Amino acid sequence: MIDGLSPLGVAAVLVAGAVGAVLRYAVSRIFPVRPGRLPGGVLIANIVGSGIAGAVIGLAERAALDGELRLILVTGFCGGLTTFSTWAIETVELADGGRWRAAILNVAVTLVLGLAAAAAMYLVTR
């Protein structure tokens, strides 16, 4: 047991994380990195995942979701769907390729839209 999480809960976090990761991969294949463009697939996955996490936290605050389901959805599904490491590497690759403005834009757009999605969904659902 992990901090009061049942074995079934642990399995659910693992499955939800796998589903999120597979969805992120699918989105990245649908919107691959193209020359002269920002990495759209990772951007979309991060914004959608942030919005879902905001909604889940908002619902959990008003007791519409229990703690275990919150953990499964935020840590498992959203953790698998969103990706800091790929976003960071793609940003480094943009900068390394001399595309400094695109790298800075990737950081700014991801942070602003990710935070906006999380905040908006949190406020709508709480």
C-alpha positions in Angstrom: 0.0 0.0 0.0 1.3 3.5 -0.9 0.2 6.1 1.7 -3.2 4.7 2.2 -3.8 3.8 -1.5 -5.2 0.4 -2.0 -3.5 -2.1 -4.3 -6.4 -1.6 -6.7 -5.8 2.2 -6.5 -2.1 1.7 -7.3 -3.0 -0.4 -10.3 -5.6 2.2 -11.4 -2.9 4.9 -11.3 -0.6 2.8 -13.4 -3.3 2.0 -16.0 -4.4 5.7 -16.1 -0.8 6.8 -16.6 -0.4 4.3 -19.4 -3.6 5.5 -21.1 -2.4 9.1 -20.8 1.0 8.3 -22.2 -0.5 6.4 -25.2 -2.8 9.4 -25.9 0.2 11.8 -25.7 2.0 9.6 -28.2 -1.0 9.6 -30.5 -1.3 13.4 -30.3 2.4 13.8 -31.0 2.0 11.6 -34.1 -1.0 13.5 -35.3 0.8 16.9 -34.8 4.5 16.1 -35.3 7.3 18.6 -35.0 7.6 20.3 -38.3 10.4 22.7 -39.5 9.5 26.3 -38.7 6.7 25.4 -36.3 6.4 24.9 -32.6 6.1 21.4 -31.2 2.3 21.2 -31.5 1.6 17.7 -30.2 3.4 18.3 -26.9 1.8 21.7 -26.5 -1.7 20.3 -27.0 -1.1 17.4 -24.6 0.3 19.7 -21.9 -2.6 22.2 -22.2 -5.3 19.6 -22.3 -3.7 17.7 -19.4 -3.4 21.0 -17.4 -7.1 21.7 -18.0 -8.2 18.2 -17.0 -6.1 18.5 -13.8 -7.6 21.8 -13.0 -11.1 20.5 -13.4 -10.3 17.4 -11.3 -8.9 19.5 -8.5 -11.9 21.9 -8.6 -14.3 19.0 -8.5 -12.3 17.3 -5.6 -12.5 20.6 -3.6 -16.3 20.6 -3.6 -16.2 16.9 -2.7 -17.5 15.7 -6.1 -14.5 13.4 -6.4 -12.8 11.4 -3.7 -9.1 11.5 -3.0 -8.3 8.2 -4.6 -10.0 9.1 -7.9 -8.3 12.5 -7.8 -4.9 10.7 -7.5 -5.8 8.3 -10.3 -6.8 11.1 -12.7 -4.2 13.8 -11.8 -1.2 11.7 -11.0 -2.0 8.8 -13.3 -3.8 10.1 -16.4 -2.7 13.7 -16.4 0.8 12.7 -15.4 1.0 10.3 -18.3 -0.6 12.7 -20.8 1.5 15.8 -20.0 5.3 15.8 -20.4 7.9 18.1 -19.0 10.9 16.2 -20.3 9.8 16.1 -24.0 8.8 19.8 -23.8 12.2 20.7 -22.3 14.1 18.7 -24.9 12.1 20.1 -27.8 12.8 23.6 -26.4 16.5 22.8 -26.1 16.5 21.5 -29.7 14.9 24.7 -31.0 17.5 26.8 -29.2 20.4 24.5 -30.3 19.1 24.8 -33.9 19.5 28.6 -33.6 15.7 29.1 -33.3 15.9 31.1 -30.0 12.7 33.1 -30.6 10.8 29.8 -31.2 12.4 28.3 -28.1 11.3 31.3 -26.0 7.9 31.3 -27.6 7.5 27.6 -26.8 8.3 28.2 -23.1 6.0 31.3 -22.9 3.0 29.7 -24.8 3.2 26.4 -22.9 3.4 28.1 -19.5 0.7 30.8 -20.2 -1.8 28.5 -21.9 -1.1 25.6 -19.5 -1.7 27.8 -16.4 -4.7 29.4 -18.1 -6.3 26.1 -18.9 -5.7 24.8 -15.3 -7.0 28.0 -13.7 -10.0 28.3 -16.0 -11.1 24.6 -15.5 -10.4 24.8 -11.8 -12.6 28.0 -11.4 -15.4 26.5 -13.6 -15.6 23.3 -11.6 -15.1 24.3 -8.0 
